[in-house]
Amino acid sequence: MTDEKKVLEQVAGYLGNYVYLLLDPQTRIPFYVGKGSKTRVLDHGLEAKALTPAGDEPSSERSRKLDAINSIHDAGLKPEIWILRHSMGPEYTQVEASAIDLLSSFLLQPGDASRPLAHLDQLTNGRREASNGHGIETLDNIVAEFAAPDLGRAVPPLLLVTLKPWVEAEEMAPGGSVRSGYGFKSEWLNAKGMSEFAAELGDSVRCWWKLNQTRIEAEGIDHVVAVHRGVTRGLFRILSDTWEQNAATGRRGFQVSPVLDGPLFDQVIGEYGYRTIAKKRGDMSTLNYWPRAE
């Protein structure tokens, strides 16, 4: 089995029944809403033209969609594919209809900041799907996540911190600062670079843990890595003289400095992140040391 086929099978399994948007990259405006299933992905790949079966679209609608796609291709570009919802049951037809109604009811303006969840402040709602992980993502990001290469072992010793979805919780952090929460925000998956969220991500990995400071220092671990969904997302240098212990819990933390470029960044984060070795069955640990023992 080729790596490409394996990635396609993994993406198909992840998507299940899905609803998607097609965006014109020239205007950043969606021009089509469709639905499909993992079978469609396996049989026809990830091309914008093929994500919806022809029989599920009126012929006139399909013709207009193909005209728009071809026009974008003629400009030397390709439509952006955003997955609006995935891993659904038969309700995906209703989700598609709701998205069409919504996008057909409001005037959409061109803009260069269009990406999933780029304008959270436009609504007073909180994010509701963060706990189930089926929210909006670009298809390119989903594919890149499954195609991420394995994290190499020829790197300096690292502390890996696995982050779950974001939790709002104000609390004191090392150095006397206050962090607004901890975990990983779903909108960070679609950010243009780690620098956009480095401060909050750093707050998530730096406290409060059941850590053996003596072991960390004895093993020469100078960096901590944020991991989400099995892929590395951020690299931080541990500031060695900033360790603190929480008097109430006995847990430890430290201050960090983000690493946004350089040789170690390229080895550990790179353009799309690196996939860490799958944990053994039943291993729910948040903290892991890298390289892991064979």
N, C-alpha and C positions, 0 to 999 in steps of 0.2 A: 504494500500500500504506500503510495507516495505521500509525502508530508502535506501536499496541497489537498489531496483527497481526505486525509485524516482531519485537517483543519475544517474542511467543508462539512464533514460529518459531525464534528463537535459543534460548529455554529448552528447547523440544522437542529441538533438535539436541544441546544440552548434556546433557540427561538420558538420551537413548537408552532402553535398558531399565533400569528403576528399581524399587526396593523402597521403600515409604514407610510411615510411621506416622501415625495420626490421634490427636491428644491432645485431651482435654477441657480447655479453658482454665480451668474452674472447679476442677479437682483437680490439673491438670498431670500426669495419668496417661494413658498410651496405651491406647486401647480397640480399635484395629484395626491390623492389618498387611496390606498389600496390595502388588500389583505391577502394573506397566503399562509402556507403551512410548511413544515419541515420537509415534507415530501417534495414540494415544489423546489425548495433549495437544493435538495439532493439530486433531483432530475435535471434541473436547468441552471444551477449555479446562482450567482449573486448579481446578475445583470438587471438593471432597472426595468428593461422590457419584459423580463421573464418572471418577475416575482408574483404576479397575479395570473392565474389561468385565463386564457382567452374566453372561455365559456362563462366566467364570472363577471365579464364586462360587456355592456352593450357595444355593438360594433362601432357605432359613431363615437362613443366615449374612448374606446381603445384607439381609434384612428387619431383622435385629437391628442391623446397621450403620446403616441408614437411620433406624431408630427413635432410635438414639443421636444421630445428626446432627441430626435434627429437634428433639429435646429441647434440644440446645444452641442451635439457631436460635430456639426458643421463648423462651429466656432472653435473647435479644438479642445472642448471641455467635456465633462460628463456630469450627469445629474448627481446631486448629493442624495444619499439614501439615509433617512432617519427612521429608526424603529420606534414607533410611538408606544406600543405595548406588545409584550410577548408572553409566551408560556400560558396561553389562555385556552379555555374550552370553547363551546359554541358561541359564547357571548362576544367573540371577536368580530362578528358581523355587526352587532349593535355598537361596538366601539368604533368601527369604521364609519357607520352612519352618523354617529355623534360628532366625530371629527370633521366629516364633510359639512354637516350643518353649522358647526362652529366657525370653520374657516370660510364658509360662504356667507357669513353674517356680518363680518367686520372688514373694514378696509385695511389691507395689508400694505405696509410701506417698505420700499427697498432700504437696505441698511447693511453695513459691513460687520455688525456685531451679532449677526444671527447664528447662534449655535444652541444646542439644547440647554435650557435653564439659564440662559444668559441674562434674563430680565425677571428674576424672581421678585423684585421689588414692585412690579406692576400690579400684583395681587396681594390682598391682605391674607390670603390663605396660607396655611402651613403646608409643607410637603407631605402628602398622604401615602405615597407608595414607597417611601424610603425603606420601610421594614420588610417589604416582600421582594424588592430588587428587580421589579419588572418595569421600571420607568423608562423614559425616553433616552435613547442613546443613538449615536450614529453607527451605521453598519460597519463603516471603516474601523471604528474603535473596537467593535465586537470582534471583528476578524483579526485585528492586530493583537488583541488580548489572547486569543487562542493560538495565534502564530508566534507569540513571544518566545524567543529562544530560552533554553535553560540557563539559569544562573551558573556561571562557571565556578570551579573550586579554586582556581588560581588567583584568589583575591585575598587581601588582608583579612584577619578575623573580624566578623561582623556580628552585631546583635540584631536579629530580625524581630519586628513587632507586628503581629497580625492585627489589623484593625477591622472591626465590624462597622455597620452603618452608624452614622453620626448620631450622637446623643447630646441634646442641649442640657448643660449642667454647669453653672458657674461655680468655680472653686479656685482656691489659691494654688499656685504652681511655684516651683522653685524660683528663687530670686525675688519673691514677694509680688509677682505679677498675678493677674487673675485670668484664667482661661474660660472661654465661653462654653466649651464642651469638649468632647473627644470622639474619636472615630474617624470615619471617612465619608465625606459628603458626595452624593451621587453626581452632583454637577461638576465635581473635579475631574470626572472621567472625560469630560468634553472640553476642559480648559486647554489653552494653547501651550501651556508650559507650567512646570512646577512652581515657578516664581510667583504665579498668581495666587497660590494658596499655601506657600511655604510656611508662613507664620503659624497658621492654624494647624497645619499638619505637624509641624514641629511641636506644638503644644500637646498633640495627641500622643506622640511617641516618647515624650520626656518624663512622664510621671503617670500615676504612682504605681510602682511595680514591686513584686517580691523578688528583689534582685540581690545578688551577692556582689557587692562592690569590689571585694577583694579578688574574687574570681575574674571579674571584668578586667581589672587592672593587671592581674597576673597573666592573663591570656593575651594582653596587648590589644584589647578591643577599644578602638578609638572612634568608631562610627556606629550609628544605629540606622536601620533601614525600615521604612514603613512598607508593609505588605498588605494588599487588599485583593481578595478573590484570587489569591495564589500568585500574584504578580507584584514585583517591586514597584513602588510609586514615588518614593522620596528617600534622599540620603542626607544624613545630618552628622556633623562632627560633635562628639560629646566633649563639652568643656570640662576638663578633668577636675578643676578646683571648685566646681559648683554643686557637688553632690549634697543632697539634703535628705533627711528622714522625716516622714510624717509622724508626729508624736502620737497621734491618735491610733493610727493603723500599723505603724512600724514599716510601712512601704517606703521605697526610695524613689528619688527622681533626680534630675540634673537639668542644666541648661544646655541648649544646643545651638549650633550655627549651621544654616543650610549649605549644602554643597550643590551648586547649580551647574558646574562644568568641570572639565579636567579629566585626566585619565581614569581615576577611580569612578567618577560619575558615569563615564562611558561604559565601564565594566559592569556597573551595578544597576544603572537606570537606563541610560541610552535614550533612544527615541521613543520606544514603546514599553520599556520595562522588561524585566526578565522573569521567567517562571521559576518558582522555587520547587524543589522536589516535594512531591505529595507526601503528606504526613501519613504515618501508619494509622490503620483503622483504630478509632477510638481516641486518637490523640487530639485533644481540644486545647492544647497549650497555646497561649498568646505569645510567649517569648521563646525564641529558638536561637541557638548559636550556629554561626556559619563559618567555615564549612561544617556540615553535619557529619557526625560519625557514621561510617558505613555500617 
